[in-house]
Amino acid sequence: MAETTEPGRVGSAGFDRADPAAPVDGGLSRRERVRRALMHEPLDRLPTQVGWTAAMGRRLADHFGVAEAELPHRLDNHLVRVDLSYRPVVSDDGRVRFDWWGAGHDANEEGYYIALSPLASEPDLDAYAWPDPTAPGLVDDAATTTTAVGDDAFVIPNLGFALFERAWSLRGFEQFLMDLVADPDYAAELLDRITAIQLALVARYLAVGVDAGYFGDDYGSQTGLLMSPQTWRRLIKPRLAALFAPFRERGLPVVLHSDGAIGEILPDLVEIGLKALNPVQPEVVDQAWLRHRFGRSLAFYGGISTQTVLPTGRPTEVRDAVARCVAALAPEGTGLLLGPSHRLMSDIPMTNVDALLEAFAGTVADRGGAG
């Protein structure tokens, strides 16, 4: 799931084609490379992408001796995620950061933790101060970035906490799970209001020229779905299909980040237009099965564990993990945007970051730079 602006994701810094540090490989542009990978078309090499938390960004910049703004090029990133032009409101004590929707995030967490859900204590949907998706200036930064990066990156809108996660971030996780069963009409109304706002944002992102749809919505734990498949199909699937539709109608791919063991609903996601799945966590999904089961119906993004091998493995194990991921998910040299399963956090040793980038470079060498 992705919600707040992250270093290296928003803004054209680090993707200026006049940057002398920019890699020159004489092949496809980064933008075209990602497009072809998602569409299972022939490639000169696999595209790569590395995200990081703010704390890890400072460590990476120090390790590589570059400014944080230069990390996207130093890491050979192929994506830029654009977000709303919104400055989060922080509580007086600095402990809670409120997002555009009004959910309060723990400001001291390196990951994501919702500390305050405004609809938990005041559930009246009519009384809630919903954000205005038509407000002027909301996509100004997205428009500037999309123009600035040109073909040097594939631009996607950051529609994290897209639907189910947005509902529980506002209502409370346990409370919304109970709503799904005990008060499905209320749950449906909340999801409808979220869908309407997200559709308005989708239209504005499309107007500035993004290259794909990107949604974050976690449906699984590491052992199974967070709700029954029947509940997901009744309450989530039709609304998610509506969010995918504007991109599909324009021939643009749809990428979904959804953690956990969601194999039961993957055929449904493909049916409503999913083109690429992230993060393909090796702890919860058999990557070879994924490729065998879905063939060219799905492309993949991620694949290298930030839960096990990157924080706790040896460099040789990191390199082996990259090789296994590529062999399982991209046996034909396409269909994969290679990267860590999630953002790099500060528990990952720099020796393993170096090994990861070395392995990425090895996949380029193995292709020989040829299309």
Residue pairs with C-beta under 8 A, 6 or more apart in sequence:
1 112
1 160
1 161
1 165
1 216
1 217
1 218
1 257
1 259
2 81
2 158
2 160
2 161
2 214
2 216
2 257
3 99
3 105
3 112
3 158
3 160
3 161
3 216
4 83
4 88
4 97
4 99
4 105
5 83
5 158
6 51
6 52
6 53
6 54
6 81
6 343
7 52
7 53
7 54
7 57
7 68
7 71
8 14
8 51
8 52
8 57
8 68
8 71
8 72
8 75
8 77
9 51
9 79
9 80
9 81
9 82
9 83
9 158
10 80
10 81
10 82
10 83
10 141
10 145
10 158
11 69
11 141
11 145
12 80
12 144
12 145
12 148
12 149
13 69
13 70
14 69
14 70
14 71
14 72
14 73
14 77
15 72
15 73
15 80
15 148
15 149
15 152
15 153
16 22
16 148
16 152
17 150
17 152
19 70
19 73
21 66
21 70
21 73
21 74
22 73
22 152
23 73
23 76
25 44
25 45
25 364
25 369
26 369
27 33
27 44
27 45
27 369
27 371
28 36
28 43
28 44
28 371
29 151
29 152
30 47
30 77
30 78
30 151
30 152
30 153
30 154
31 78
31 149
31 150
31 151
31 152
31 153
31 154
31 155
31 211
32 151
33 43
33 44
33 45
33 47
33 78
33 154
34 47
34 78
34 79
34 154
34 211
34 337
35 41
35 154
35 211
35 253
36 42
36 43
36 334
37 43
37 46
37 47
37 299
37 334
37 335
37 336
37 337
38 212
38 253
38 255
38 275
38 276
38 299
38 335
38 337
39 253
39 275
39 299
40 296
40 299
40 332
40 334
40 335
41 334
42 333
42 334
42 371
43 333
43 334
43 367
43 371
44 367
44 369
44 370
44 371
45 363
45 364
45 367
45 369
46 326
46 330
46 333
46 334
46 336
46 337
46 338
46 363
46 364
46 367
47 78
47 154
47 337
47 338
48 75
48 76
48 77
48 78
48 337
48 338
48 339
48 360
49 77
49 78
49 79
49 301
49 337
49 338
49 339
50 75
50 77
50 339
50 340
50 344
50 356
50 357
51 339
51 340
51 342
51 343
51 344
52 60
52 71
52 343
52 344
52 345
53 110
53 111
53 343
53 344
53 345
53 346
54 110
55 110
55 345
55 346
56 110
56 343
56 344
56 345
56 346
56 348
57 68
57 71
58 68
59 346
59 350
60 68
60 71
60 75
60 344
60 353
61 67
61 68
61 70
61 71
63 350
63 353
64 71
64 74
66 74
71 77
72 80
72 153
75 357
76 357
76 360
77 153
78 153
78 154
78 337
79 153
79 154
79 155
79 156
79 337
80 145
80 149
80 153
80 154
80 155
80 156
81 155
81 156
81 157
81 158
81 214
82 139
82 141
82 142
82 145
82 146
82 155
82 156
82 157
82 158
82 205
82 208
82 210
83 141
83 142
83 157
83 158
84 100
84 138
84 139
84 141
84 142
84 201
85 137
85 138
85 139
85 140
85 141
85 142
86 99
86 100
86 138
88 97
88 98
88 99
88 100
89 97
89 98
90 96
90 97
90 98
90 107
91 97
91 98
91 104
91 107
94 107
95 106
95 107
95 108
95 115
96 104
96 105
96 106
96 107
96 115
96 116
97 104
97 105
97 106
97 107
98 104
98 105
98 116
99 105
99 161
99 169
100 131
101 131
101 161
101 166
101 169
101 170
102 118
102 128
102 129
102 131
102 170
103 114
103 116
103 117
103 118
103 161
103 166
103 169
103 170
104 114
104 115
104 116
104 117
104 118
105 112
105 113
105 114
105 115
106 113
106 114
106 115
110 345
110 346
111 345
114 168
114 169
114 173
117 168
117 169
117 170
117 171
117 172
117 173
117 175
118 128
118 170
119 125
119 128
119 170
119 171
119 172
119 190
120 171
120 172
120 175
122 128
123 171
123 186
125 186
125 189
125 190
125 193
128 170
130 193
130 197
131 197
133 197
133 198
133 200
133 201
133 204
134 200
138 201
138 204
139 204
139 205
139 207
139 208
142 157
142 205
142 208
142 210
143 208
143 209
145 155
146 155
146 208
146 209
146 210
147 209
149 155
154 211
154 212
155 209
155 210
155 211
156 210
156 211
156 212
156 213
156 214
156 255
157 201
157 202
157 205
157 210
157 213
157 214
158 214
158 216
159 198
159 201
159 202
159 205
159 213
159 214
159 215
159 216
159 243
160 215
160 216
160 257
161 169
161 216
161 217
162 198
162 215
162 216
162 217
162 240
162 243
163 191
163 194
163 195
163 198
163 215
163 217
163 236
163 239
163 240
163 243
164 191
164 217
164 218
164 219
164 236
165 216
165 217
165 218
166 194
166 198
167 176
167 187
167 190
167 191
167 194
168 175
168 176
168 177
170 190
171 179
171 190
176 187
176 190
177 226
177 227
179 186
179 187
179 190
180 187
180 227
180 231
180 235
181 231
184 234
184 235
187 235
188 235
191 235
191 236
191 239
192 239
194 239
195 239
195 242
195 243
198 243
199 242
199 243
199 246
202 213
202 243
202 246
202 247
203 246
206 246
206 247
206 250
210 252
211 252
212 247
212 252
212 253
212 254
212 255
212 275
213 243
213 244
213 246
213 247
213 252
213 253
213 254
213 255
214 254
214 255
214 256
214 257
215 240
215 243
215 244
215 254
215 255
215 256
215 257
216 256
216 257
216 258
217 236
217 240
217 256
217 257
217 258
218 226
218 257
218 258
218 259
218 260
219 225
219 226
219 227
219 232
219 236
219 258
219 259
219 260
219 262
219 265
220 226
220 258
220 259
220 260
220 261
220 262
220 284
221 260
221 261
222 260
222 261
222 281
222 283
222 284
223 261
223 284
224 260
224 261
224 264
225 232
225 260
225 261
225 262
225 264
225 265
226 260
229 264
229 265
232 265
232 268
233 265
233 268
237 265
237 268
237 272
240 269
240 272
241 272
241 273
244 254
244 272
244 273
244 274
245 273
247 253
247 254
247 273
248 254
248 273
253 275
253 276
253 299
254 273
254 274
254 275
254 276
255 274
255 275
255 276
255 277
255 278
255 301
256 269
256 274
256 276
256 277
256 278
257 278
257 279
258 277
258 278
259 279
259 281
259 284
260 281
260 284
261 284
261 285
262 269
263 285
266 277
266 293
266 294
266 298
269 277
270 294
270 297
270 298
274 298
275 298
275 299
276 298
276 299
276 300
276 301
276 337
277 290
277 298
277 299
277 300
277 301
278 300
278 301
278 302
278 341
279 301
279 302
279 303
279 341
279 342
280 287
280 290
280 300
280 301
280 302
280 303
280 329
280 341
281 302
281 305
281 307
281 341
282 303
282 304
282 305
282 308
282 309
282 321
282 325
282 341
283 305
283 307
283 308
287 300
287 303
287 324
287 325
287 328
287 329
288 328
290 298
290 300
290 328
290 329
291 300
291 328
291 329
291 331
291 335
296 335
299 335
299 336
299 337
300 329
300 330
300 335
300 336
300 337
301 336
301 337
301 339
302 337
302 339
302 340
302 341
302 342
303 325
303 329
303 336
303 338
303 339
303 341
304 310
304 318
304 321
304 322
304 325
304 338
304 339
304 340
304 341
304 356
305 321
305 340
305 341
306 340
306 341
306 342
306 343
306 344
306 345
306 348
307 341
307 342
309 317
309 318
309 321
309 352
310 318
310 340
310 344
310 348
310 352
310 356
311 345
311 347
311 348
311 349
311 352
313 321
313 352
315 351
315 352
315 354
315 355
316 355
318 352
318 355
318 356
318 359
319 355
319 358
319 359
319 362
321 359
322 338
322 356
322 359
322 360
322 362
322 363
323 359
323 362
325 336
325 338
326 336
326 338
326 363
329 335
329 336
330 336
330 338
333 367
338 360
338 363
340 356
344 353
